[in-house]
Amino acid sequence: KAFARDRGLGEASYAALSPRLEVYTEVQRLIDNVNGQLASYESIKKFKILEHDLSQETGEITPSLKVKRKLVYERYHLIFDAFYDESY
């Protein structure tokens, strides 16, 4: 929310902010900063900002805050598959 306020976007929701170019650009900038300190095999190459956080309410996280990988893959397999598509 501070990101939105600092850029005059008001009190926009996470879902409203996630597809915005400004948000993607800022996340890419942060990733580039971290990647600069990592070996190429450790770095983040591609990413996607979801319209919501993974949560217990959506069933994607366990009560001990572990990601339910099988469920997450089933829900987002098209996104994961696109990461390996050369045209992405």
N, CA, C and O atoms as a CHARMM CRD file, in Angstrom:
* protein
*
  352
    1    1 LYS  N      0.82200  -1.19500   0.00000 PROA 1      0.00000
    2    1 LYS  CA     0.00000   0.00000   0.00000 PROA 1      0.00000
    3    1 LYS  C      0.86200   1.25400   0.00000 PROA 1      0.00000
    4    1 LYS  O      0.49000   2.26400  -0.59600 PROA 1      0.00000
    5    2 ALA  N      2.01200   1.19400   0.66400 PROA 2      0.00000
    6    2 ALA  CA     2.90500   2.35400   0.65200 PROA 2      0.00000
    7    2 ALA  C      3.37600   2.63100  -0.77200 PROA 2      0.00000
    8    2 ALA  O      3.50100   3.78900  -1.17100 PROA 2      0.00000
    9    3 PHE  N      3.63500   1.58600  -1.52900 PROA 3      0.00000
   10    3 PHE  CA     4.04600   1.73300  -2.93000 PROA 3      0.00000
   11    3 PHE  C      2.98900   2.52500  -3.68800 PROA 3      0.00000
   12    3 PHE  O      3.31900   3.44800  -4.43300 PROA 3      0.00000
   13    4 ALA  N      1.72500   2.17200  -3.50400 PROA 4      0.00000
   14    4 ALA  CA     0.62700   2.83600  -4.20900 PROA 4      0.00000
   15    4 ALA  C      0.49800   4.29000  -3.76700 PROA 4      0.00000
   16    4 ALA  O      0.34600   5.18200  -4.60100 PROA 4      0.00000
   17    5 ARG  N      0.55900   4.53100  -2.45800 PROA 5      0.00000
   18    5 ARG  CA     0.44700   5.90900  -1.95700 PROA 5      0.00000
   19    5 ARG  C      1.59200   6.76700  -2.45900 PROA 5      0.00000
   20    5 ARG  O      1.37400   7.90400  -2.87600 PROA 5      0.00000
   21    6 ASP  N      2.81700   6.24000  -2.42700 PROA 6      0.00000
   22    6 ASP  CA     3.99000   7.01100  -2.85100 PROA 6      0.00000
   23    6 ASP  C      3.92200   7.39500  -4.32600 PROA 6      0.00000
   24    6 ASP  O      4.56600   8.35700  -4.74200 PROA 6      0.00000
   25    7 ARG  N      3.16400   6.67000  -5.10500 PROA 7      0.00000
   26    7 ARG  CA     3.07300   6.94500  -6.54200 PROA 7      0.00000
   27    7 ARG  C      1.73400   7.53800  -6.94900 PROA 7      0.00000
   28    7 ARG  O      1.40000   7.59900  -8.13300 PROA 7      0.00000
   29    8 GLY  N      0.97200   7.97300  -5.95100 PROA 8      0.00000
   30    8 GLY  CA    -0.30300   8.62100  -6.23800 PROA 8      0.00000
   31    8 GLY  C     -1.36800   7.69300  -6.77100 PROA 8      0.00000
   32    8 GLY  O     -2.27100   8.13000  -7.48600 PROA 8      0.00000
   33    9 LEU  N     -1.27900   6.42400  -6.43500 PROA 9      0.00000
   34    9 LEU  CA    -2.26100   5.45200  -6.92300 PROA 9      0.00000
   35    9 LEU  C     -3.39000   5.23200  -5.91900 PROA 9      0.00000
   36    9 LEU  O     -4.27700   4.41100  -6.15000 PROA 9      0.00000
   37   10 GLY  N     -3.35700   5.95900  -4.81700 PROA 10     0.00000
   38   10 GLY  CA    -4.40200   5.84100  -3.80700 PROA 10     0.00000
   39   10 GLY  C     -4.29200   4.56100  -3.00700 PROA 10     0.00000
   40   10 GLY  O     -3.21000   3.99200  -2.86300 PROA 10     0.00000
   41   11 GLU  N     -5.41400   4.12000  -2.49400 PROA 11     0.00000
   42   11 GLU  CA    -5.47900   2.90900  -1.67400 PROA 11     0.00000
   43   11 GLU  C     -5.90700   1.71800  -2.53200 PROA 11     0.00000
   44   11 GLU  O     -6.86200   1.01600  -2.19900 PROA 11     0.00000
   45   12 ALA  N     -5.21300   1.50200  -3.60900 PROA 12     0.00000
   46   12 ALA  CA    -5.56500   0.41100  -4.52500 PROA 12     0.00000
   47   12 ALA  C     -5.32600  -0.94400  -3.86300 PROA 12     0.00000
   48   12 ALA  O     -4.42200  -1.09900  -3.04300 PROA 12     0.00000
   49   13 SER  N     -6.14100  -1.90500  -4.23000 PROA 13     0.00000
   50   13 SER  CA    -5.98900  -3.25800  -3.69700 PROA 13     0.00000
   51   13 SER  C     -4.82600  -3.96800  -4.38300 PROA 13     0.00000
   52   13 SER  O     -4.34100  -3.53600  -5.42900 PROA 13     0.00000
   53   14 TYR  N     -4.39800  -5.05100  -3.77700 PROA 14     0.00000
   54   14 TYR  CA    -3.33000  -5.87200  -4.36200 PROA 14     0.00000
   55   14 TYR  C     -3.72800  -6.33200  -5.75600 PROA 14     0.00000
   56   14 TYR  O     -2.92200  -6.28700  -6.68500 PROA 14     0.00000
   57   15 ALA  N     -4.97500  -6.77300  -5.90000 PROA 15     0.00000
   58   15 ALA  CA    -5.45000  -7.25700  -7.19800 PROA 15     0.00000
   59   15 ALA  C     -5.43600  -6.14700  -8.24500 PROA 15     0.00000
   60   15 ALA  O     -5.16100  -6.40600  -9.41600 PROA 15     0.00000
   61   16 ALA  N     -5.73000  -4.91500  -7.83300 PROA 16     0.00000
   62   16 ALA  CA    -5.72300  -3.79300  -8.77400 PROA 16     0.00000
   63   16 ALA  C     -4.30800  -3.37100  -9.13300 PROA 16     0.00000
   64   16 ALA  O     -4.06300  -2.92600 -10.25500 PROA 16     0.00000
   65   17 LEU  N     -3.37300  -3.50400  -8.20100 PROA 17     0.00000
   66   17 LEU  CA    -1.99400  -3.08700  -8.44400 PROA 17     0.00000
   67   17 LEU  C     -1.18800  -4.12600  -9.22000 PROA 17     0.00000
   68   17 LEU  O     -0.31100  -3.76100 -10.00300 PROA 17     0.00000
   69   18 SER  N     -1.46700  -5.40600  -9.01700 PROA 18     0.00000
   70   18 SER  CA    -0.62000  -6.46300  -9.58100 PROA 18     0.00000
   71   18 SER  C     -0.42900  -6.40500 -11.09900 PROA 18     0.00000
   72   18 SER  O      0.66500  -6.72900 -11.56000 PROA 18     0.00000
   73   19 PRO  N     -1.41300  -6.01800 -11.89800 PROA 19     0.00000
   74   19 PRO  CA    -1.15800  -5.98600 -13.34200 PROA 19     0.00000
   75   19 PRO  C     -0.51900  -4.68300 -13.84900 PROA 19     0.00000
   76   19 PRO  O     -0.20300  -4.58100 -15.03400 PROA 19     0.00000
   77   20 ARG  N     -0.32600  -3.69900 -12.98100 PROA 20     0.00000
   78   20 ARG  CA     0.18800  -2.38800 -13.41400 PROA 20     0.00000
   79   20 ARG  C      1.66300  -2.45600 -13.79900 PROA 20     0.00000
   80   20 ARG  O      2.45700  -3.13600 -13.14900 PROA 20     0.00000
   81   21 LEU  N      2.00700  -1.75300 -14.84700 PROA 21     0.00000
   82   21 LEU  CA     3.37600  -1.72100 -15.34800 PROA 21     0.00000
   83   21 LEU  C      4.34200  -1.17100 -14.29800 PROA 21     0.00000
   84   21 LEU  O      5.47100  -1.64900 -14.19000 PROA 21     0.00000
   85   22 GLU  N      3.90900  -0.16900 -13.52400 PROA 22     0.00000
   86   22 GLU  CA     4.77700   0.41400 -12.49500 PROA 22     0.00000
   87   22 GLU  C      5.20000  -0.62400 -11.46000 PROA 22     0.00000
   88   22 GLU  O      6.34200  -0.63300 -11.00300 PROA 22     0.00000
   89   23 VAL  N      4.27100  -1.48900 -11.10200 PROA 23     0.00000
   90   23 VAL  CA     4.55900  -2.53300 -10.12100 PROA 23     0.00000
   91   23 VAL  C      5.53500  -3.54200 -10.71600 PROA 23     0.00000
   92   23 VAL  O      6.51800  -3.90700 -10.07300 PROA 23     0.00000
   93   24 TYR  N      5.27100  -3.98800 -11.92800 PROA 24     0.00000
   94   24 TYR  CA     6.16200  -4.94600 -12.59100 PROA 24     0.00000
   95   24 TYR  C      7.57000  -4.36700 -12.71500 PROA 24     0.00000
   96   24 TYR  O      8.55500  -5.05900 -12.45600 PROA 24     0.00000
   97   25 THR  N      7.66200  -3.10400 -13.10800 PROA 25     0.00000
   98   25 THR  CA     8.95700  -2.44000 -13.28100 PROA 25     0.00000
   99   25 THR  C      9.71800  -2.35800 -11.96000 PROA 25     0.00000
  100   25 THR  O     10.92700  -2.58500 -11.92700 PROA 25     0.00000
  101   26 GLU  N      9.02600  -2.03800 -10.88200 PROA 26     0.00000
  102   26 GLU  CA     9.67700  -1.95200  -9.56900 PROA 26     0.00000
  103   26 GLU  C     10.15400  -3.32300  -9.10600 PROA 26     0.00000
  104   26 GLU  O     11.26200  -3.44300  -8.58500 PROA 26     0.00000
  105   27 VAL  N      9.34200  -4.34800  -9.28500 PROA 27     0.00000
  106   27 VAL  CA     9.75300  -5.70800  -8.90900 PROA 27     0.00000
  107   27 VAL  C     10.95000  -6.13000  -9.75300 PROA 27     0.00000
  108   27 VAL  O     11.89300  -6.72700  -9.23400 PROA 27     0.00000
  109   28 GLN  N     10.92200  -5.82600 -11.04900 PROA 28     0.00000
  110   28 GLN  CA    12.04700  -6.17300 -11.91900 PROA 28     0.00000
  111   28 GLN  C     13.32300  -5.46400 -11.46600 PROA 28     0.00000
  112   28 GLN  O     14.40200  -6.05600 -11.48500 PROA 28     0.00000
  113   29 ARG  N     13.20300  -4.19000 -11.05700 PROA 29     0.00000
  114   29 ARG  CA    14.35900  -3.44300 -10.56800 PROA 29     0.00000
  115   29 ARG  C     14.95700  -4.10500  -9.32100 PROA 29     0.00000
  116   29 ARG  O     16.17400  -4.24100  -9.20500 PROA 29     0.00000
  117   30 LEU  N     14.10000  -4.50700  -8.40700 PROA 30     0.00000
  118   30 LEU  CA    14.56700  -5.16700  -7.18200 PROA 30     0.00000
  119   30 LEU  C     15.22700  -6.50600  -7.49600 PROA 30     0.00000
  120   30 LEU  O     16.26300  -6.84300  -6.92200 PROA 30     0.00000
  121   31 ILE  N     14.62800  -7.26400  -8.40200 PROA 31     0.00000
  122   31 ILE  CA    15.20800  -8.55200  -8.80000 PROA 31     0.00000
  123   31 ILE  C     16.56000  -8.34100  -9.46200 PROA 31     0.00000
  124   31 ILE  O     17.50500  -9.08100  -9.18800 PROA 31     0.00000
  125   32 ASP  N     16.66300  -7.34100 -10.33100 PROA 32     0.00000
  126   32 ASP  CA    17.93400  -7.05500 -10.99600 PROA 32     0.00000
  127   32 ASP  C     19.02600  -6.71500  -9.98400 PROA 32     0.00000
  128   32 ASP  O     20.17700  -7.12000 -10.14900 PROA 32     0.00000
  129   33 ASN  N     18.66600  -5.97100  -8.93600 PROA 33     0.00000
  130   33 ASN  CA    19.63800  -5.63800  -7.88700 PROA 33     0.00000
  131   33 ASN  C     20.15000  -6.88800  -7.18600 PROA 33     0.00000
  132   33 ASN  O     21.35100  -7.02500  -6.95300 PROA 33     0.00000
  133   34 VAL  N     19.25600  -7.78800  -6.85500 PROA 34     0.00000
  134   34 VAL  CA    19.64200  -9.02500  -6.18000 PROA 34     0.00000
  135   34 VAL  C     20.41200  -9.92900  -7.13700 PROA 34     0.00000
  136   34 VAL  O     21.42800 -10.51300  -6.76100 PROA 34     0.00000
  137   35 ASN  N     19.93200 -10.04400  -8.36900 PROA 35     0.00000
  138   35 ASN  CA    20.60600 -10.89700  -9.35400 PROA 35     0.00000
  139   35 ASN  C     22.04100 -10.46100  -9.60000 PROA 35     0.00000
  140   35 ASN  O     22.89000 -11.29200  -9.92400 PROA 35     0.00000
  141   36 GLY  N     22.32500  -9.17900  -9.45200 PROA 36     0.00000
  142   36 GLY  CA    23.67100  -8.67100  -9.65200 PROA 36     0.00000
  143   36 GLY  C     24.67400  -9.23100  -8.66000 PROA 36     0.00000
  144   36 GLY  O     25.88200  -9.16400  -8.88600 PROA 36     0.00000
  145   37 GLN  N     24.17900  -9.78100  -7.56700 PROA 37     0.00000
  146   37 GLN  CA    25.04300 -10.34100  -6.52700 PROA 37     0.00000
  147   37 GLN  C     25.09200 -11.86400  -6.56700 PROA 37     0.00000
  148   37 GLN  O     25.73100 -12.49100  -5.72100 PROA 37     0.00000
  149   38 LEU  N     24.41500 -12.46200  -7.55600 PROA 38     0.00000
  150   38 LEU  CA    24.30300 -13.92100  -7.62800 PROA 38     0.00000
  151   38 LEU  C     24.94900 -14.46000  -8.89400 PROA 38     0.00000
  152   38 LEU  O     25.11600 -13.74500  -9.88200 PROA 38     0.00000
  153   39 ALA  N     25.30600 -15.72500  -8.84100 PROA 39     0.00000
  154   39 ALA  CA    25.75000 -16.41800 -10.05500 PROA 39     0.00000
  155   39 ALA  C     24.54500 -16.58000 -10.97800 PROA 39     0.00000
  156   39 ALA  O     23.40600 -16.57400 -10.51000 PROA 39     0.00000
  157   40 SER  N     24.77700 -16.72100 -12.26300 PROA 40     0.00000
  158   40 SER  CA    23.65900 -16.78400 -13.21400 PROA 40     0.00000
  159   40 SER  C     22.71300 -17.95400 -12.91900 PROA 40     0.00000
  160   40 SER  O     21.50400 -17.83500 -13.11800 PROA 40     0.00000
  161   41 TYR  N     23.25000 -19.07200 -12.45000 PROA 41     0.00000
  162   41 TYR  CA    22.37800 -20.21900 -12.17100 PROA 41     0.00000
  163   41 TYR  C     21.51800 -19.99900 -10.92800 PROA 41     0.00000
  164   41 TYR  O     20.54500 -20.72500 -10.72500 PROA 41     0.00000
  165   42 GLU  N     21.85300 -19.01800 -10.09700 PROA 42     0.00000
  166   42 GLU  CA    21.07700 -18.71100  -8.89700 PROA 42     0.00000
  167   42 GLU  C     20.03300 -17.62000  -9.13100 PROA 42     0.00000
  168   42 GLU  O     19.14000 -17.42700  -8.30600 PROA 42     0.00000
  169   43 SER  N     20.14100 -16.92500 -10.22700 PROA 43     0.00000
  170   43 SER  CA    19.33900 -15.72800 -10.43100 PROA 43     0.00000
  171   43 SER  C     17.92800 -16.04100 -10.92400 PROA 43     0.00000
  172   43 SER  O     17.65900 -17.09600 -11.49900 PROA 43     0.00000
  173   44 ILE  N     17.04500 -15.08500 -10.67500 PROA 44     0.00000
  174   44 ILE  CA    15.67100 -15.17400 -11.15000 PROA 44     0.00000
  175   44 ILE  C     15.66200 -14.71100 -12.59600 PROA 44     0.00000
  176   44 ILE  O     16.10300 -13.60300 -12.90200 PROA 44     0.00000
  177   45 LYS  N     15.16500 -15.54800 -13.47600 PROA 45     0.00000
  178   45 LYS  CA    15.14700 -15.22300 -14.89900 PROA 45     0.00000
  179   45 LYS  C     13.80000 -14.63800 -15.32600 PROA 45     0.00000
  180   45 LYS  O     13.74400 -13.65000 -16.05900 PROA 45     0.00000
  181   46 LYS  N     12.71900 -15.26100 -14.85600 PROA 46     0.00000
  182   46 LYS  CA    11.37200 -14.83700 -15.23500 PROA 46     0.00000
  183   46 LYS  C     10.48700 -14.88400 -13.99100 PROA 46     0.00000
  184   46 LYS  O     10.71700 -15.67900 -13.08000 PROA 46     0.00000
  185   47 PHE  N      9.47700 -14.02400 -13.96800 PROA 47     0.00000
  186   47 PHE  CA     8.54700 -14.02500 -12.84400 PROA 47     0.00000
  187   47 PHE  C      7.18400 -13.54600 -13.30400 PROA 47     0.00000
  188   47 PHE  O      7.04300 -12.95100 -14.37300 PROA 47     0.00000
  189   48 LYS  N      6.19800 -13.81200 -12.48900 PROA 48     0.00000
  190   48 LYS  CA     4.82100 -13.38900 -12.73800 PROA 48     0.00000
  191   48 LYS  C      4.24800 -12.92500 -11.41200 PROA 48     0.00000
  192   48 LYS  O      4.41300 -13.60000 -10.39500 PROA 48     0.00000
  193   49 ILE  N      3.58500 -11.79900 -11.40800 PROA 49     0.00000
  194   49 ILE  CA     2.93500 -11.28800 -10.19700 PROA 49     0.00000
  195   49 ILE  C      1.48700 -11.76600 -10.22800 PROA 49     0.00000
  196   49 ILE  O      0.73400 -11.43300 -11.14300 PROA 49     0.00000
  197   50 LEU  N      1.10600 -12.54300  -9.22800 PROA 50     0.00000
  198   50 LEU  CA    -0.26800 -13.03800  -9.14400 PROA 50     0.00000
  199   50 LEU  C     -1.17300 -11.93700  -8.61300 PROA 50     0.00000
  200   50 LEU  O     -0.69300 -10.95700  -8.04400 PROA 50     0.00000
  201   51 GLU  N     -2.47500 -12.09500  -8.79400 PROA 51     0.00000
  202   51 GLU  CA    -3.43700 -11.11100  -8.30900 PROA 51     0.00000
  203   51 GLU  C     -3.73000 -11.25400  -6.82100 PROA 51     0.00000
  204   51 GLU  O     -4.48000 -10.46000  -6.25300 PROA 51     0.00000
  205   52 HSD  N     -3.14100 -12.26300  -6.19200 PROA 52     0.00000
  206   52 HSD  CA    -3.33600 -12.46500  -4.75500 PROA 52     0.00000
  207   52 HSD  C     -2.12500 -13.20200  -4.19100 PROA 52     0.00000
  208   52 HSD  O     -1.37700 -13.84900  -4.92300 PROA 52     0.00000
  209   53 ASP  N     -1.94800 -13.09300  -2.87600 PROA 53     0.00000
  210   53 ASP  CA    -0.91300 -13.86900  -2.19900 PROA 53     0.00000
  211   53 ASP  C     -1.38500 -15.31100  -2.07000 PROA 53     0.00000
  212   53 ASP  O     -2.58600 -15.57300  -1.99000 PROA 53     0.00000
  213   54 LEU  N     -0.44900 -16.23500  -2.04900 PROA 54     0.00000
  214   54 LEU  CA    -0.80600 -17.60800  -1.69400 PROA 54     0.00000
  215   54 LEU  C     -1.21500 -17.58200  -0.23000 PROA 54     0.00000
  216   54 LEU  O     -0.56700 -16.91400   0.57600 PROA 54     0.00000
  217   55 SER  N     -2.27400 -18.29400   0.13000 PROA 55     0.00000
  218   55 SER  CA    -2.76700 -18.21600   1.50600 PROA 55     0.00000
  219   55 SER  C     -3.40400 -19.53200   1.94400 PROA 55     0.00000
  220   55 SER  O     -3.66800 -20.42800   1.14200 PROA 55     0.00000
  221   56 GLN  N     -3.63500 -19.60700   3.23000 PROA 56     0.00000
  222   56 GLN  CA    -4.34800 -20.75900   3.78100 PROA 56     0.00000
  223   56 GLN  C     -5.80700 -20.73300   3.32500 PROA 56     0.00000
  224   56 GLN  O     -6.40500 -21.78200   3.08200 PROA 56     0.00000
  225   57 GLU  N     -6.37500 -19.53600   3.21000 PROA 57     0.00000
  226   57 GLU  CA    -7.77700 -19.39900   2.81400 PROA 57     0.00000
  227   57 GLU  C     -8.03200 -19.96900   1.41800 PROA 57     0.00000
  228   57 GLU  O     -9.08900 -20.54300   1.15600 PROA 57     0.00000
  229   58 THR  N     -7.05700 -19.80400   0.52800 PROA 58     0.00000
  230   58 THR  CA    -7.22200 -20.34000  -0.83400 PROA 58     0.00000
  231   58 THR  C     -6.75600 -21.78500  -0.92600 PROA 58     0.00000
  232   58 THR  O     -6.88900 -22.41600  -1.97500 PROA 58     0.00000
  233   59 GLY  N     -6.20800 -22.31400   0.17400 PROA 59     0.00000
  234   59 GLY  CA    -5.77100 -23.70300   0.21300 PROA 59     0.00000
  235   59 GLY  C     -4.38400 -23.93400  -0.35000 PROA 59     0.00000
  236   59 GLY  O     -3.95800 -25.08100  -0.48300 PROA 59     0.00000
  237   60 GLU  N     -3.66900 -22.86900  -0.68300 PROA 60     0.00000
  238   60 GLU  CA    -2.36500 -23.00000  -1.31700 PROA 60     0.00000
  239   60 GLU  C     -1.20600 -23.07600  -0.31800 PROA 60     0.00000
  240   60 GLU  O     -0.07100 -23.37700  -0.68900 PROA 60     0.00000
  241   61 ILE  N     -1.51000 -22.79800   0.95100 PROA 61     0.00000
  242   61 ILE  CA    -0.50900 -22.81500   2.01600 PROA 61     0.00000
  243   61 ILE  C     -1.04600 -23.66400   3.16300 PROA 61     0.00000
  244   61 ILE  O     -2.23100 -23.59200   3.48800 PROA 61     0.00000
  245   62 THR  N     -0.18400 -24.46100   3.77400 PROA 62     0.00000
  246   62 THR  CA    -0.57900 -25.27600   4.92400 PROA 62     0.00000
  247   62 THR  C     -0.62700 -24.41000   6.18500 PROA 62     0.00000
  248   62 THR  O     -0.14400 -23.27800   6.15900 PROA 62     0.00000
  249   63 PRO  N     -1.19500 -24.91000   7.28600 PROA 63     0.00000
  250   63 PRO  CA    -1.17500 -24.15500   8.54000 PROA 63     0.00000
  251   63 PRO  C      0.24500 -23.84600   9.03200 PROA 63     0.00000
  252   63 PRO  O      0.44300 -22.87500   9.76300 PROA 63     0.00000
  253   64 SER  N      1.22800 -24.65600   8.64200 PROA 64     0.00000
  254   64 SER  CA     2.61700 -24.38300   9.03300 PROA 64     0.00000
  255   64 SER  C      3.32900 -23.52100   7.97800 PROA 64     0.00000
  256   64 SER  O      4.55600 -23.41300   7.97700 PROA 64     0.00000
  257   65 LEU  N      2.53500 -22.90900   7.07800 PROA 65     0.00000
  258   65 LEU  CA     3.00600 -21.95500   6.06400 PROA 65     0.00000
  259   65 LEU  C      3.91900 -22.56300   4.99800 PROA 65     0.00000
  260   65 LEU  O      4.79900 -21.89000   4.46000 PROA 65     0.00000
  261   66 LYS  N      3.69800 -23.83000   4.70600 PROA 66     0.00000
  262   66 LYS  CA     4.41700 -24.48200   3.61200 PROA 66     0.00000
  263   66 LYS  C      3.54100 -24.43300   2.36600 PROA 66     0.00000
  264   66 LYS  O      2.32000 -24.56400   2.45200 PROA 66     0.00000
  265   67 VAL  N      4.16600 -24.24400   1.21700 PROA 67     0.00000
  266   67 VAL  CA     3.42600 -24.18900  -0.05000 PROA 67     0.00000
  267   67 VAL  C      2.97900 -25.59400  -0.43400 PROA 67     0.00000
  268   67 VAL  O      3.76800 -26.53800  -0.40100 PROA 67     0.00000
  269   68 LYS  N      1.71800 -25.72100  -0.79500 PROA 68     0.00000
  270   68 LYS  CA     1.19700 -26.98900  -1.30400 PROA 68     0.00000
  271   68 LYS  C      1.54100 -27.03600  -2.79500 PROA 68     0.00000
  272   68 LYS  O      0.76500 -26.60400  -3.64800 PROA 68     0.00000
  273   69 ARG  N      2.71200 -27.56700  -3.07300 PROA 69     0.00000
  274   69 ARG  CA     3.26800 -27.49700  -4.42300 PROA 69     0.00000
  275   69 ARG  C      2.38000 -28.11900  -5.48400 PROA 69     0.00000
  276   69 ARG  O      2.20500 -27.54900  -6.56100 PROA 69     0.00000
  277   70 LYS  N      1.81900 -29.27900  -5.19100 PROA 70     0.00000
  278   70 LYS  CA     0.98100 -29.96000  -6.18600 PROA 70     0.00000
  279   70 LYS  C     -0.22800 -29.09700  -6.54700 PROA 70     0.00000
  280   70 LYS  O     -0.54900 -28.93200  -7.72400 PROA 70     0.00000
  281   71 LEU  N     -0.88800 -28.55500  -5.54500 PROA 71     0.00000
  282   71 LEU  CA    -2.06000 -27.71300  -5.78000 PROA 71     0.00000
  283   71 LEU  C     -1.67500 -26.43500  -6.52900 PROA 71     0.00000
  284   71 LEU  O     -2.35700 -26.03300  -7.47100 PROA 71     0.00000
  285   72 VAL  N     -0.58900 -25.80600  -6.10700 PROA 72     0.00000
  286   72 VAL  CA    -0.13600 -24.57900  -6.76700 PROA 72     0.00000
  287   72 VAL  C      0.21700 -24.86200  -8.21900 PROA 72     0.00000
  288   72 VAL  O     -0.12700 -24.08000  -9.10600 PROA 72     0.00000
  289   73 TYR  N      0.89700 -25.96800  -8.46700 PROA 73     0.00000
  290   73 TYR  CA     1.22100 -26.31500  -9.85000 PROA 73     0.00000
  291   73 TYR  C     -0.05100 -26.54600 -10.66600 PROA 73     0.00000
  292   73 TYR  O     -0.14400 -26.09200 -11.80600 PROA 73     0.00000
  293   74 GLU  N     -1.02300 -27.24400 -10.09700 PROA 74     0.00000
  294   74 GLU  CA    -2.27300 -27.50600 -10.81700 PROA 74     0.00000
  295   74 GLU  C     -2.97600 -26.20500 -11.18500 PROA 74     0.00000
  296   74 GLU  O     -3.50500 -26.07200 -12.28900 PROA 74     0.00000
  297   75 ARG  N     -2.98300 -25.25100 -10.26500 PROA 75     0.00000
  298   75 ARG  CA    -3.68100 -23.98400 -10.50800 PROA 75     0.00000
  299   75 ARG  C     -2.92700 -23.06700 -11.47200 PROA 75     0.00000
  300   75 ARG  O     -3.54700 -22.34600 -12.25400 PROA 75     0.00000
  301   76 TYR  N     -1.61200 -23.09200 -11.41800 PROA 76     0.00000
  302   76 TYR  CA    -0.81700 -22.11800 -12.16900 PROA 76     0.00000
  303   76 TYR  C      0.09400 -22.76300 -13.21000 PROA 76     0.00000
  304   76 TYR  O      1.08000 -22.15400 -13.62500 PROA 76     0.00000
  305   77 HSD  N     -0.21700 -23.97300 -13.63400 PROA 77     0.00000
  306   77 HSD  CA     0.66700 -24.68100 -14.56800 PROA 77     0.00000
  307   77 HSD  C      0.84800 -23.93100 -15.88200 PROA 77     0.00000
  308   77 HSD  O      1.91100 -24.03000 -16.49500 PROA 77     0.00000
  309   78 LEU  N     -0.14600 -23.19300 -16.32600 PROA 78     0.00000
  310   78 LEU  CA     0.01200 -22.44100 -17.56900 PROA 78     0.00000
  311   78 LEU  C      1.07000 -21.34600 -17.42900 PROA 78     0.00000
  312   78 LEU  O      1.82300 -21.07800 -18.36600 PROA 78     0.00000
  313   79 ILE  N      1.12100 -20.72300 -16.26800 PROA 79     0.00000
  314   79 ILE  CA     2.15100 -19.70800 -16.00400 PROA 79     0.00000
  315   79 ILE  C      3.51900 -20.37000 -15.96700 PROA 79     0.00000
  316   79 ILE  O      4.46300 -19.88900 -16.59300 PROA 79     0.00000
  317   80 PHE  N      3.62700 -21.47000 -15.23700 PROA 80     0.00000
  318   80 PHE  CA     4.91500 -22.18300 -15.14500 PROA 80     0.00000
  319   80 PHE  C      5.37100 -22.65500 -16.52600 PROA 80     0.00000
  320   80 PHE  O      6.54400 -22.52400 -16.87800 PROA 80     0.00000
  321   81 ASP  N      4.44400 -23.20100 -17.30000 PROA 81     0.00000
  322   81 ASP  CA     4.79200 -23.67100 -18.63600 PROA 81     0.00000
  323   81 ASP  C      5.27700 -22.51900 -19.51400 PROA 81     0.00000
  324   81 ASP  O      6.19200 -22.69500 -20.31900 PROA 81     0.00000
  325   82 ALA  N      4.67200 -21.34600 -19.36400 PROA 82     0.00000
  326   82 ALA  CA     5.06900 -20.18500 -20.16400 PROA 82     0.00000
  327   82 ALA  C      6.50200 -19.76000 -19.86000 PROA 82     0.00000
  328   82 ALA  O      7.17600 -19.20900 -20.73100 PROA 82     0.00000
  329   83 PHE  N      6.97700 -20.00300 -18.65100 PROA 83     0.00000
  330   83 PHE  CA     8.36000 -19.64900 -18.30700 PROA 83     0.00000
  331   83 PHE  C      9.35900 -20.39600 -19.18700 PROA 83     0.00000
  332   83 PHE  O     10.46400 -19.90900 -19.42600 PROA 83     0.00000
  333   84 TYR  N      8.97400 -21.56700 -19.66500 PROA 84     0.00000
  334   84 TYR  CA     9.87200 -22.38500 -20.47600 PROA 84     0.00000
  335   84 TYR  C      9.63600 -22.19700 -21.96500 PROA 84     0.00000
  336   84 TYR  O     10.34600 -22.78000 -22.78500 PROA 84     0.00000
  337   85 ASP  N      8.64800 -21.39000 -22.32100 PROA 85     0.00000
  338   85 ASP  CA     8.37000 -21.07800 -23.72400 PROA 85     0.00000
  339   85 ASP  C      9.33300 -19.97000 -24.13900 PROA 85     0.00000
  340   85 ASP  O      9.42800 -18.95000 -23.45600 PROA 85     0.00000
  341   86 GLU  N     10.02500 -20.14900 -25.21300 PROA 86     0.00000
  342   86 GLU  CA    11.03100 -19.18900 -25.68100 PROA 86     0.00000
  343   86 GLU  C     10.44000 -17.82900 -26.03000 PROA 86     0.00000
  344   86 GLU  O     11.15700 -16.82900 -26.00800 PROA 86     0.00000
  345   87 SER  N      9.16300 -17.76800 -26.35000 PROA 87     0.00000
  346   87 SER  CA     8.55900 -16.49000 -26.74800 PROA 87     0.00000
  347   87 SER  C      8.08800 -15.66800 -25.55800 PROA 87     0.00000
  348   87 SER  O      7.63900 -14.53800 -25.74900 PROA 87     0.00000
  349   88 TYR  N      8.17200 -16.19300 -24.33000 PROA 88     0.00000
  350   88 TYR  CA     7.70600 -15.48000 -23.13300 PROA 88     0.00000
  351   88 TYR  C      8.59700 -14.31900 -22.81700 PROA 88     0.00000
  352   88 TYR  O      8.35800 -13.60500 -21.84300 PROA 88     0.00000
